[in-house]
């Protein structure tokens, strides 16, 4: 099968398309013919070995010290079940599924093996591109707004990086929970985040957040350019600072009014997000949708910092 493989860390040019052996599902696995997969900031960080400050050494131990241990990236996927392991009963060949492959990755390929428990039935009304696109940002935003903070009617929420994969979902999920959402983005993306439901927009190229007079119940920094001190200055009394891309130092200091850490990738959350897309309550913003041969261009787009929403590759 064809796959986007990288055998050394570096820029987008290290990703190449090649033939690799067809994977076979284990006893509790399914083999998925990948129709769409997201190319995320996490993929780009792993490819370039550019991890949040302090996480370089542990990340290299996890992903490979001198060269990548898992050479095919991609976690968020959508596709069709091509084969099932002998112990799998809940899914059958031909079922349309979506999910997150986790640390195993491998979705930037024509075929992907994942545990059956990670493959969620995709509603017919949701496209493969939208299904793959909603999962990385959606699971992160959902985890932080629902479990790391208490967001409900009237909660004031600041989303820093509102036009990215996590931010576009966070704006909408915040509104669905009744929050008053302020989106931080650049002027070209102001209309987009407003259309997603943002009540107010701050242009970060004009207004320095560190000097902003606004105070919020929840501050979600999806970019990683707030410190704990600068983020706390934006909090209202009793507020909570959420740092999904925290440095090691920030993660170690995250307690009380500061939360950090990795997001869960639960099948129930995947199903919930897919239902929201199906019902028209959650819009998936797609920046680029390309074939496998053009995946290096998508990595360049992610590296540029100008990606809006989600970038998708369709093997």
LOTORNU-853033 format. One record per residue (C-alpha): residue number from 1; x, y, z; residue in one letter. Coordinates in nm, 2 decimals, padded with zeros to 4 digits. Layout:
N
[node NUM, [X, Y, Z], a];
...
//
This chain:
315
[node 1, [00.00, 00.00, 00.00], x];
[node 2, [00.10, 00.36, -00.04], x];
[node 3, [00.19, 00.57, 00.27], x];
[node 4, [00.34, 00.91, 00.36], x];
[node 5, [00.66, 00.80, 00.54], x];
[node 6, [00.93, 01.00, 00.71], x];
[node 7, [01.25, 00.82, 00.83], x];
[node 8, [01.43, 01.13, 00.98], x];
[node 9, [01.32, 01.44, 01.16], x];
[node 10, [01.31, 01.76, 00.96], x];
[node 11, [01.10, 01.99, 00.74], x];
[node 12, [00.81, 01.89, 00.52], x];
[node 13, [01.06, 01.77, 00.26], x];
[node 14, [01.14, 01.46, 00.47], x];
[node 15, [00.79, 01.32, 00.41], x];
[node 16, [00.78, 01.10, 00.10], x];
[node 17, [00.53, 00.87, -00.06], x];
[node 18, [00.63, 00.51, -00.08], x];
[node 19, [00.50, 00.15, -00.08], x];
[node 20, [00.50, -00.02, 00.25], x];
[node 21, [00.37, -00.36, 00.36], x];
[node 22, [00.00, -00.40, 00.40], x];
[node 23, [-00.09, -00.41, 00.77], x];
[node 24, [-00.30, -00.69, 00.91], x];
[node 25, [-00.55, -00.65, 01.19], x];
[node 26, [-00.49, -00.83, 01.52], x];
[node 27, [-00.75, -01.02, 01.71], x];
[node 28, [-00.93, -00.71, 01.84], x];
[node 29, [-00.84, -00.47, 01.55], x];
[node 30, [-01.00, -00.35, 01.24], x];
[node 31, [-00.83, -00.27, 00.91], x];
[node 32, [-00.96, 00.06, 00.77], x];
[node 33, [-00.93, 00.19, 00.42], x];
[node 34, [-00.85, 00.55, 00.49], x];
[node 35, [-01.07, 00.80, 00.30], x];
[node 36, [-00.96, 01.11, 00.49], x];
[node 37, [-00.71, 01.19, 00.76], x];
[node 38, [-00.61, 01.52, 00.93], x];
[node 39, [-00.26, 01.67, 00.91], x];
[node 40, [-00.24, 01.84, 01.24], x];
[node 41, [00.00, 02.06, 01.44], x];
[node 42, [00.08, 01.75, 01.65], x];
[node 43, [00.19, 01.57, 01.33], x];
[node 44, [00.41, 01.87, 01.23], x];
[node 45, [00.57, 01.88, 01.58], x];
[node 46, [00.66, 01.51, 01.57], x];
[node 47, [00.79, 01.53, 01.21], x];
[node 48, [01.01, 01.83, 01.29], x];
[node 49, [01.09, 01.72, 01.65], x];
[node 50, [00.97, 02.06, 01.76], x];
[node 51, [00.81, 01.99, 02.10], x];
[node 52, [00.70, 02.24, 02.37], x];
[node 53, [00.99, 02.36, 02.57], x];
[node 54, [01.11, 02.10, 02.82], x];
[node 55, [00.94, 01.80, 02.64], x];
[node 56, [01.22, 01.74, 02.39], x];
[node 57, [01.39, 01.46, 02.57], x];
[node 58, [01.08, 01.27, 02.69], x];
[node 59, [00.92, 01.31, 02.34], x];
[node 60, [01.23, 01.17, 02.17], x];
[node 61, [01.22, 00.87, 02.40], x];
[node 62, [00.86, 00.82, 02.31], x];
[node 63, [00.88, 00.88, 01.93], x];
[node 64, [01.25, 00.78, 01.86], x];
[node 65, [01.57, 00.93, 01.98], x];
[node 66, [01.78, 00.95, 01.65], x];
[node 67, [01.50, 00.87, 01.40], x];
[node 68, [01.13, 00.83, 01.42], x];
[node 69, [01.01, 00.49, 01.56], x];
[node 70, [00.67, 00.51, 01.39], x];
[node 71, [00.73, 00.64, 01.04], x];
[node 72, [00.38, 00.71, 00.93], x];
[node 73, [00.20, 01.00, 01.10], x];
[node 74, [-00.17, 01.07, 01.13], x];
[node 75, [-00.41, 01.00, 01.41], x];
[node 76, [-00.75, 01.14, 01.32], x];
[node 77, [-00.91, 00.93, 01.04], x];
[node 78, [-01.23, 00.84, 00.86], x];
[node 79, [-01.27, 00.55, 00.63], x];
[node 80, [-01.43, 00.21, 00.55], x];
[node 81, [-01.37, -00.11, 00.73], x];
[node 82, [-01.18, -00.35, 00.50], x];
[node 83, [-01.12, -00.64, 00.74], x];
[node 84, [-01.18, -00.72, 01.11], x];
[node 85, [-01.00, -00.93, 01.36], x];
[node 86, [-01.15, -01.26, 01.47], x];
[node 87, [-01.27, -01.13, 01.81], x];
[node 88, [-01.44, -00.82, 01.66], x];
[node 89, [-01.82, -00.84, 01.66], x];
[node 90, [-01.94, -00.48, 01.67], x];
[node 91, [-01.81, -00.38, 01.33], x];
[node 92, [-01.82, -00.55, 00.98], x];
[node 93, [-01.65, -00.51, 00.65], x];
[node 94, [-01.80, -00.21, 00.47], x];
[node 95, [-01.89, -00.01, 00.78], x];
[node 96, [-01.79, 00.36, 00.76], x];
[node 97, [-01.60, 00.46, 01.07], x];
[node 98, [-01.39, 00.74, 01.22], x];
[node 99, [-01.17, 00.78, 01.52], x];
[node 100, [-00.83, 00.86, 01.67], x];
[node 101, [-00.54, 00.62, 01.63], x];
[node 102, [-00.35, 00.76, 01.92], x];
[node 103, [00.02, 00.70, 01.97], x];
[node 104, [00.01, 00.42, 01.71], x];
[node 105, [-00.07, 00.69, 01.44], x];
[node 106, [-00.04, 00.55, 01.08], x];
[node 107, [-00.35, 00.73, 00.93], x];
[node 108, [-00.15, 00.90, 00.65], x];
[node 109, [-00.17, 00.58, 00.44], x];
[node 110, [-00.42, 00.39, 00.23], x];
[node 111, [-00.48, 00.14, 00.51], x];
[node 112, [-00.47, 00.17, 00.88], x];
[node 113, [-00.50, -00.08, 01.17], x];
[node 114, [-00.67, 00.04, 01.49], x];
[node 115, [-00.82, -00.13, 01.79], x];
[node 116, [-01.19, -00.18, 01.71], x];
[node 117, [-01.28, 00.01, 02.03], x];
[node 118, [-01.13, 00.32, 01.87], x];
[node 119, [-01.34, 00.30, 01.55], x];
[node 120, [-01.68, 00.48, 01.58], x];
[node 121, [-01.95, 00.44, 01.32], x];
[node 122, [-01.96, 00.75, 01.10], x];
[node 123, [-02.31, 00.90, 01.03], x];
[node 124, [-02.39, 00.87, 00.66], x];
[node 125, [-02.47, 01.25, 00.65], x];
[node 126, [-02.11, 01.34, 00.76], x];
[node 127, [-01.85, 01.34, 00.49], x];
[node 128, [-01.52, 01.16, 00.55], x];
[node 129, [-01.34, 01.49, 00.53], x];
[node 130, [-01.55, 01.65, 00.80], x];
[node 131, [-01.53, 01.34, 01.02], x];
[node 132, [-01.15, 01.34, 01.01], x];
[node 133, [-01.14, 01.72, 01.04], x];
[node 134, [-01.34, 01.75, 01.36], x];
[node 135, [-01.16, 01.50, 01.57], x];
[node 136, [-00.82, 01.65, 01.67], x];
[node 137, [-00.95, 02.00, 01.75], x];
[node 138, [-01.29, 01.87, 01.87], x];
[node 139, [-01.16, 01.62, 02.13], x];
[node 140, [-00.91, 01.88, 02.26], x];
[node 141, [-01.16, 02.16, 02.29], x];
[node 142, [-01.43, 01.93, 02.44], x];
[node 143, [-01.19, 01.79, 02.70], x];
[node 144, [-01.07, 02.13, 02.81], x];
[node 145, [-01.40, 02.32, 02.81], x];
[node 146, [-01.60, 02.03, 02.97], x];
[node 147, [-01.35, 01.86, 03.20], x];
[node 148, [-01.08, 02.11, 03.28], x];
[node 149, [-01.32, 02.40, 03.33], x];
[node 150, [-01.69, 02.44, 03.40], x];
[node 151, [-01.83, 02.62, 03.10], x];
[node 152, [-02.20, 02.69, 03.11], x];
[node 153, [-02.46, 02.96, 03.04], x];
[node 154, [-02.31, 03.30, 03.09], x];
[node 155, [-01.95, 03.18, 03.13], x];
[node 156, [-01.71, 03.43, 02.97], x];
[node 157, [-01.46, 03.24, 02.76], x];
[node 158, [-01.15, 03.38, 02.57], x];
[node 159, [-01.02, 03.15, 02.29], x];
[node 160, [-00.67, 03.25, 02.19], x];
[node 161, [-00.60, 03.11, 01.84], x];
[node 162, [-00.97, 03.09, 01.75], x];
[node 163, [-00.92, 03.02, 01.38], x];
[node 164, [-00.71, 02.70, 01.42], x];
[node 165, [-00.83, 02.34, 01.45], x];
[node 166, [-00.88, 02.35, 01.82], x];
[node 167, [-01.00, 02.71, 01.83], x];
[node 168, [-01.28, 02.68, 01.57], x];
[node 169, [-01.42, 02.39, 01.77], x];
[node 170, [-01.37, 02.57, 02.10], x];
[node 171, [-01.57, 02.88, 01.98], x];
[node 172, [-01.86, 02.66, 01.87], x];
[node 173, [-01.86, 02.42, 02.17], x];
[node 174, [-01.84, 02.72, 02.41], x];
[node 175, [-02.15, 02.87, 02.24], x];
[node 176, [-02.33, 02.54, 02.25], x];
[node 177, [-02.28, 02.54, 02.63], x];
[node 178, [-02.42, 02.89, 02.66], x];
[node 179, [-02.09, 03.08, 02.70], x];
[node 180, [-02.01, 03.43, 02.59], x];
[node 181, [-01.71, 03.38, 02.37], x];
[node 182, [-01.43, 03.62, 02.27], x];
[node 183, [-01.21, 03.50, 01.99], x];
[node 184, [-00.85, 03.61, 01.94], x];
[node 185, [-00.74, 03.59, 01.58], x];
[node 186, [-00.61, 03.81, 01.30], x];
[node 187, [-00.83, 04.04, 01.10], x];
[node 188, [-00.86, 03.82, 00.79], x];
[node 189, [-01.02, 03.55, 01.01], x];
[node 190, [-01.25, 03.78, 01.21], x];
[node 191, [-01.55, 03.71, 00.98], x];
[node 192, [-01.50, 03.34, 01.01], x];
[node 193, [-01.49, 03.32, 01.39], x];
[node 194, [-01.79, 03.56, 01.40], x];
[node 195, [-01.98, 03.32, 01.17], x];
[node 196, [-01.89, 03.04, 01.41], x];
[node 197, [-02.06, 03.23, 01.70], x];
[node 198, [-01.80, 03.45, 01.86], x];
[node 199, [-01.96, 03.74, 02.04], x];
[node 200, [-01.64, 03.95, 02.02], x];
[node 201, [-01.32, 03.94, 01.83], x];
[node 202, [-00.97, 04.06, 01.93], x];
[node 203, [-00.72, 04.12, 01.65], x];
[node 204, [-00.39, 04.00, 01.80], x];
[node 205, [-00.20, 04.20, 01.54], x];
[node 206, [-00.34, 04.52, 01.69], x];
[node 207, [-00.41, 04.44, 02.05], x];
[node 208, [-00.15, 04.29, 02.29], x];
[node 209, [-00.33, 04.04, 02.51], x];
[node 210, [-00.09, 04.11, 02.79], x];
[node 211, [-00.23, 04.46, 02.81], x];
[node 212, [-00.59, 04.38, 02.75], x];
[node 213, [-00.84, 04.51, 03.01], x];
[node 214, [-01.07, 04.21, 02.95], x];
[node 215, [-01.12, 03.96, 03.23], x];
[node 216, [-01.27, 03.61, 03.16], x];
[node 217, [-01.40, 03.31, 03.35], x];
[node 218, [-01.20, 03.08, 03.12], x];
[node 219, [-00.90, 03.15, 02.91], x];
[node 220, [-00.81, 02.88, 02.65], x];
[node 221, [-00.47, 02.93, 02.49], x];
[node 222, [-00.45, 02.70, 02.18], x];
[node 223, [-00.14, 02.88, 02.05], x];
[node 224, [00.11, 02.85, 02.34], x];
[node 225, [00.21, 03.22, 02.35], x];
[node 226, [00.06, 03.29, 02.70], x];
[node 227, [00.26, 03.24, 03.01], x];
[node 228, [00.10, 03.14, 03.34], x];
[node 229, [00.15, 03.49, 03.47], x];
[node 230, [00.02, 03.67, 03.15], x];
[node 231, [-00.27, 03.42, 03.13], x];
[node 232, [-00.37, 03.48, 03.49], x];
[node 233, [-00.39, 03.85, 03.44], x];
[node 234, [-00.67, 03.78, 03.20], x];
[node 235, [-00.88, 03.59, 03.45], x];
[node 236, [-01.18, 03.71, 03.64], x];
[node 237, [-01.20, 03.62, 04.01], x];
[node 238, [-01.24, 03.24, 04.03], x];
[node 239, [-01.14, 03.20, 03.66], x];
[node 240, [-00.94, 02.92, 03.51], x];
[node 241, [-00.65, 02.92, 03.26], x];
[node 242, [-00.63, 02.63, 03.02], x];
[node 243, [-00.30, 02.54, 02.85], x];
[node 244, [-00.33, 02.25, 02.61], x];
[node 245, [00.01, 02.32, 02.45], x];
[node 246, [00.19, 02.39, 02.78], x];
[node 247, [00.57, 02.38, 02.83], x];
[node 248, [00.70, 02.13, 03.08], x];
[node 249, [00.75, 02.40, 03.33], x];
[node 250, [00.39, 02.52, 03.29], x];
[node 251, [00.26, 02.16, 03.31], x];
[node 252, [00.45, 02.11, 03.64], x];
[node 253, [00.31, 02.44, 03.78], x];
[node 254, [-00.05, 02.37, 03.66], x];
[node 255, [-00.26, 02.36, 03.97], x];
[node 256, [-00.54, 02.56, 04.12], x];
[node 257, [-00.66, 02.80, 03.85], x];
[node 258, [-00.43, 02.66, 03.58], x];
[node 259, [-00.49, 02.33, 03.39], x];
[node 260, [-00.27, 02.16, 03.14], x];
[node 261, [-00.21, 01.81, 03.01], x];
[node 262, [-00.30, 01.58, 02.72], x];
[node 263, [-00.65, 01.54, 02.60], x];
[node 264, [-00.84, 01.21, 02.62], x];
[node 265, [-00.94, 01.04, 02.29], x];
[node 266, [-01.25, 00.86, 02.40], x];
[node 267, [-01.48, 00.68, 02.16], x];
[node 268, [-01.78, 00.84, 02.33], x];
[node 269, [-01.64, 01.19, 02.27], x];
[node 270, [-01.58, 01.10, 01.90], x];
[node 271, [-01.94, 00.98, 01.86], x];
[node 272, [-02.06, 01.30, 02.03], x];
[node 273, [-01.87, 01.52, 01.80], x];
[node 274, [-01.99, 01.33, 01.49], x];
[node 275, [-02.35, 01.37, 01.61], x];
[node 276, [-02.30, 01.74, 01.65], x];
[node 277, [-02.17, 01.77, 01.29], x];
[node 278, [-02.45, 01.55, 01.17], x];
[node 279, [-02.71, 01.77, 01.34], x];
[node 280, [-02.56, 02.09, 01.20], x];
[node 281, [-02.46, 02.22, 01.54], x];
[node 282, [-02.08, 02.20, 01.48], x];
[node 283, [-01.93, 02.32, 01.16], x];
[node 284, [-01.60, 02.17, 01.04], x];
[node 285, [-01.36, 02.44, 00.89], x];
[node 286, [-01.14, 02.29, 00.62], x];
[node 287, [-00.83, 02.48, 00.50], x];
[node 288, [-00.69, 02.23, 00.25], x];
[node 289, [-00.81, 01.89, 00.12], x];
[node 290, [-00.55, 01.72, -00.10], x];
[node 291, [-00.44, 01.37, -00.22], x];
[node 292, [-00.16, 01.18, -00.06], x];
[node 293, [00.09, 01.30, -00.32], x];
[node 294, [00.05, 01.65, -00.20], x];
[node 295, [00.09, 01.59, 00.17], x];
[node 296, [00.42, 01.77, 00.20], x];
[node 297, [00.25, 02.09, 00.08], x];
[node 298, [00.00, 02.04, 00.37], x];
[node 299, [00.29, 02.01, 00.62], x];
[node 300, [00.43, 02.34, 00.48], x];
[node 301, [00.09, 02.50, 00.53], x];
[node 302, [00.07, 02.38, 00.89], x];
[node 303, [00.43, 02.50, 00.96], x];
[node 304, [00.34, 02.84, 00.82], x];
[node 305, [00.11, 02.91, 01.11], x];
[node 306, [-00.15, 03.03, 00.87], x];
[node 307, [-00.37, 02.72, 00.85], x];
[node 308, [-00.73, 02.80, 00.92], x];
[node 309, [-00.92, 02.51, 01.07], x];
[node 310, [-00.82, 02.17, 00.95], x];
[node 311, [-00.59, 02.03, 00.67], x];
[node 312, [-00.70, 01.70, 00.53], x];
[node 313, [-00.53, 01.44, 00.31], x];
[node 314, [-00.73, 01.18, 00.12], x];
[node 315, [-00.53, 00.87, 00.05], x];
//
